[in-house]
């Protein structure tokens, strides 16, 4: 799935539908993107 988007240079509707679960807007300057996959770089709550 990921290799088909390897050359992407902008966020298209297809990319957004594939990877983004939801976008939460909490203010004019704050947003949170909830991904459809686990963030392998997020180490919160893990023992290192």
Secondary structure, DSSP 8 states (H G I E B T S, - for coil): -GGGGTT--S--HHHHHHHEEEEEE-SSS-EEEEESS--TT--TT---
